[in-house]
Amino acid sequence: MNTATLDASPALSVPLDKIDVSNPDLFVSDTIGEYFARLRKEDPVHYCAESAYGPYWSITKYNDIMAVDTNHQVFSSEAGVGGIIIDDNSVRSEGLSLRSFITMDPPDHDAQRKTVSPIVAPSNLMVLEKTIRERMQNILDRLPVGEEFDWVDNVSIELTTQMLATLFDFPFEERRKLTRWSDVTTAEPGSGIIDSWEQRTKELQECAASFMTLWNERVNAKEPGNDLISMLAHSPATRNMPPEEFLGNILLLVVGGNDTTRNTMTGSVLALNRFPKEFEKLKANHALVDTMVPEVIRWQTPLAHMRRTALEDYEVGGKTIKKGDKVVMWYLSGNRDEDAIERPEELIIDRARPRQHLSFGFGVHRCVGNRLAEMQLKILWEEILARFSHVEVLEEPERVRSNFVHGYAYMPVRLHA
């Protein structure tokens, strides 16, 4: 965002102390960046006293976010004190209490994370690569060239849902349930996904019942499978989880395997349409896919924020955050910090340090599946470049109404051979 754009922005007409960057409408309209730009410039550690989610602190600069994200001793992720999302209902709604290893602090966090990490070990990624590529090829080969269609549903959702079904060894013909449960997990009433917290609870209980059936089948297997449910069922750290941890960890893995990749698959197409010179670079040198992938993950920032709760009074950026305060790290803002990233509003596919971004978080909670996400995006673009001269975005995408998932509901495109 250039200075002229900010000077003309409605974000300047709001009194600084009234700015509420948690408002989902700002994400739907794609104007949230204007408010973040003002906060980074005028009040990078910003207190919002009134919002739909109660009072909270916004951390908007790259280095300040790093400082909070890597200090789990002071800034807690525990579900019992608030969890990782600004909306407290994400871990507590209508009697449904959720806890997962991402909403734990060490040492509990470390043992459970270690249980599932083999699924994304380099040796297993080599095994998965062949399956991912075959599925990419099948889906892309079925797409209509020269006709309008929705990229989100036909490519991004379908590819990530197939991958999720593989990781869980979930019934393949029922794989779209995984997408639905992922959407429900991060939704709030009024988002267009659920109408009430009661509906959310009911659907997540259906999810729990479905996965419990699979768990019961695999927990008694003499030879554990190489899937996430089997890993959880046979690990000493997770095999005796209480129900709220079982469901919490299942949903964490569903959302983690879905939203990051799914929305960056769509965001990558949008980005290369907005920066056509970068697309020409890519077509001239396909090897640039290697640096384009982490750069587009930065540019998209598929999860807009992570939340922490202060366990003691602590100073960040010259402001004193009090014990018990809600602290929101806006990754979407940090990835646009001019003091940390050169020309951050632009997509530059051959950046010297393309992985200098916050999209996967830092510290003990850094995304466990980051390499799998990158591999899927890399294969997608290798296969696109082998088939099509252009993926044309026909109009602005419809965005998800969420301040957490920075994503897309619909994006019409046309393929050119």
N, C-alpha and C positions, 0 to 999 in steps of 0.2 A: 504494500500500500504506500503510495507516494504522499508527500506532504499536502499537495493540492487536493487529493482525495479526502484526506482527513479533515482539511480545513472546511470542506463542504459537507461534512458528515453530520447527520442528526445526533451522533454520539457527543458532539460538542455542546448541544443544547441542554443536556441533562446535568444538573448539579453533580459534582464529583462524588459527594457522599450518597447520592441516590442511584448511582450506577449499580445495576444488578445483572451481572453477566451470566447468571444461572437461568435467565428467562429463556425457555425453549424457543420462543418465537424468533429470537435473534439468530438462532441456528437454522430455522426453517427458511428465513429470508436471506440467509448468508450475509448478514451485516454484523455478525458477532466480532469479526476481525477489526472493525472500526473502534469498537469499545475496548478491545484488548490493546489496540495501538495507543489509545489515550491513557489507559492505566499504566502501560509500560513507561510512557513518557512522564506522566504527572504523579502517579501513586502506585508504584509496582507491587507494594504489599498493601492491599486495599481491604478495608473493613466494610462489609455491607450489613447494616443493622436489621434490615427488614427484607425478607424474601419469602417465597412460597416454601422454602426449606429451612426457615429460621435464619439467625445471624451466622455469618461465615467470613473467613478471610480468603482473599484471592491472592495467590502467588503467581505472578505473570512473567517474571524474567527467568531466563535459562539457568543462570547460576544459583538463584534463590531456590528454584525448583529442585535442582540437584542437591542443594544443602538439606532441604526437607526430606527428599526421597531417600537419601542415604543415611538418615538419622532416625532409625526405628526405635532407638532408646527413648527419644523425646516425642516423636510423632508416630502414634500407634495406628495400626490397621485393624485391630481386634474388632470383631463383630460386636462384642459385648460393650464396647465404648463408642460404636458408630459405624465401623466398616469402611469401605473404600469408595462409596458413592455419596454425593452430596445429599441425596434423598435417603433419609433414615429408613424409609419403608422398603428399601432394596434388601435389607436383611431382616426386617421385622414388619410383617403385615398380616392382619387378621389371624393371629395365632400361629403363623408359620414363621419360625425362626431359623435362619440359615447361617451356617458357618462353614468356611472352606479354608484351604491353606493360604489363600491370598488375603483372607480376613483373620489371619493369625500373625502374631509376632514370634520371633525365635524364642525358644527352640522348637515349639510345636510345628511352626511353619516349615522348618528345614526338613524334618523327618518325612512329612507328607509330600512335600515337593519332590524329594528324592525318589519317592515311590513311582511317580509318573514320568520322571525325566528320561528313562530309557527309551520311551516311545519316540523321542526326538534326538537320540544319540546319533552320531555320524554314520555308524554302521546300519542303523535302521532307516535313516534317510536315504541311503543308497538303495535299500530294498524298495522303499516307497516311491522313489523317483520314477521307476519304470511304470508303475500303476498310474501315477499322476499324469505322466505324459500320454499314456494310452487314452485316458479319460479326456484329457484336454483335446486330443486329436479327434476323438469321436464327437465331442460336443461341437467343436468349431467346424467340423466337416458337415454337420447337419444344419448349420445356420444358413438362412436365405441371403444370398448375395444380391444387392441392389434393391432390397425391400426393407421397409421400416420394421423394427422389432425392439422389444425392451431388453437392453443389455443386462439389467439387474437380475431379472428373473431367469432369463434363458442362459446366461453365462455365469455371472458372479454367484448367485444363489445355488445354481445347479452344481457347479464345480466344488464349492465349499461343502455343500451338503453331502455329496458323494465322498469327499475326503473324511468328513466326520463319521459317516457310516463305516468307513474302513477302520478308522482309529478306534472306534468302540466295538467293531464287529457287530453293528446294529443291523436289524433286518433291512436289506437294501430297498425293498419296495415300500417301506414305511419311512424312508429317510427324510421326507419333508416335515415330519413331526419334529425333527431336530431343529430345523429352521424356526418353526413356530415357537418351540420352547425357548430358544435363544432370544427371540423377539419379546416374548412375554416376560422373561427374566428381567430385562432392562427397561421395560415399559412402565409408564404410569398412566392412570386414568386421564383421558383427553388426548392421548397420543395417537389415537386412531387404531391402536392395537388391542387395548383392553378398555372396558368401560368402568371397571371398579376393581378395588383391591381384592374383593371377594372372588371375582372372576379369575384374577391372577393366581390366587391361592388354589382354587379348584384345578386350574390347568397344570400348575406345578405339582400338585398332588398326583395327577394322572401321569405326569412325567416320572415321578418317584416310583409309582407302581410298575410302570413299564420297565424301568431300569432294575428294579428289585427282582423282577422275574428273570432277567438276564444274569443278575448277580447270583441268584440261587442256583442257576444252571452251572455257573462257572466256578463257584466257590468249592464245589465238590469234585471238580475235575482233577484227575491224577496228574495230568500234565498241563500246567497253566498256559493259556494262550498268550500271544504277543499283542494283546489289545488292552485298552485302558481299564476296562472293567475287571479283567483278570488280574492286572497289576494291582489294582486297589483291593481286590478280594483276597489276594494271597500275601500281601505285605503285612508284617507285624504292626506297622505304623497305622494301617488303615482298615484292617479286616474286621476290627471290632468297633468301627465308628458308630456313634449314635445316629438316629435317623436324620437330624438336622445337618450333621456333617456329611453324611452320605449324599443327600440331595444337594447340599451346598457345593460339594466338590464336583459332582456330576454337572451341575449348571455352570460352574466356573470353567470346566473343560469344554463344555458345549459352546459357551459364549466366546471363550478364548480362541477356539478353533474356527469360529464362524465370523465374528464381526471384524476382526483385524484384516483378515484376508479378503473377505467378501467386499467390504467397502473400499479397500485399496484397489481391488480389481476394477471396480467402477471408477474410482478416483483417478487411476492411471490413464484410462481412456479420456476422461474429461481434461486432465492436465495436458496431455499431448495435443489435444484439440486447441486448448488455450495458448499453448506455446508451440506453434507449428514449426518454428525453426529448430526446436529441440527434436521434434519428430523427424525432420529431415536429417539431422545429425545421426539419429538412431538408424534410419533406413540406410544411410551411407556406411555405417559401421555398426553391425549387429552386436559386436563385442561390448558396446556401451550398455547393453542390458544389465551387465554386472553392477554398474554404478547407478543406472537409472532406477533400479528397484529400490534400494534404500533411500534414494532421493525422493521418489514418489511417495514412499511411506512417510517421510518427513512432511512433505507438502500436504498430503491428505490428513495425517494424524487421525487415525480411525477411532481412537478413544480420546475424547476431548479433555477429560480430567481424571484424576484420582484424588481421593479425599483421605485425610488423616485427622486424628484427634490429638491435641496436645496433652501430654501427661504431666507437664510442669510449665511454669512460666518460662518463656524463651524468646530471645530477640532474633528477628529476621528482617533484614533490610532496614534497620533502624526502628522497627516497630516491635512493641512488646506484645506477644501473643500469650494469652492467659491459659492456665491449666483448664482443660475441658473445652476449649474453643475448637470449633470446626475449621479445618484448614484445607483449602482446595488448591491443588496444584494443577494449573491449566496448561497441560501439555501443548494444546493447540496454540496458545499464546507464546510459550517458551520456544516453540519451533519457528516463530516469526520474530524472534528477538534480534534486532539489528546489531546489538553489541556482541552477540555470540556467533551469528551466522551471516555471512556476506550475502546481500541482496536476497533476503529470506522470503520475500513474496513471490519470487520467480522460481520456476522449475529449471534447474540447470543439471542436465543428466550426466555431465562429466565433472562434477565437483571433485576437488582433491580429497575431501574427507566426507564422503556421502553418509557415513554412519554417525556423524555428529548430530544426533537428533534425540528427542525425548519420547518418541512414540512407543517404545517398548519399556519405558521406565528405567530406573537405575536402582542399585543396591540389591537387597535380598529379594525384592519382589519383581526384579526384571523379568520380562515375559519369557517363560520357559520354552515357548514354541516359536521364538523369533526366526530361527533358521528355517524351520518348516514353512513359515509364512513367506519368507524370501524365496525359497525354492519354488513354491507354487507360482508366485508372481513371475519369476524368471522363466519358468517353463511356459507359462501362458504367453508371454511376449515373444519368446523364441518361436512358438507355434503360430502366433498371429503374423509375425514378420515373414514366415515361410508361406503364408497363404494370401494375405490381403495387402493392398497398397495403402489402405486407409480405413480406419473405423471412424466414421463421421458422426459426431453428436449433432442431432437435429434440433434440439431445443434445450434450454436449461433443465437440469434434472429436478425431480421432486425430492426434497430432502426429508429425512426422518425427523420427527418432532421430538428431539431429545437433546439434553445438554451433556449426555454421557457418550452415547454412540454417535459419532460424527459420520453419518452415513446417508444412504440414498434409498428411496423407495421405488423410483422409476426413472429410467433414462433412455429415451428413444434414440436409436442409432441406425445407420445404414452402412453396410459393408461394401467396399470397392475392391474388385479383384486386382 
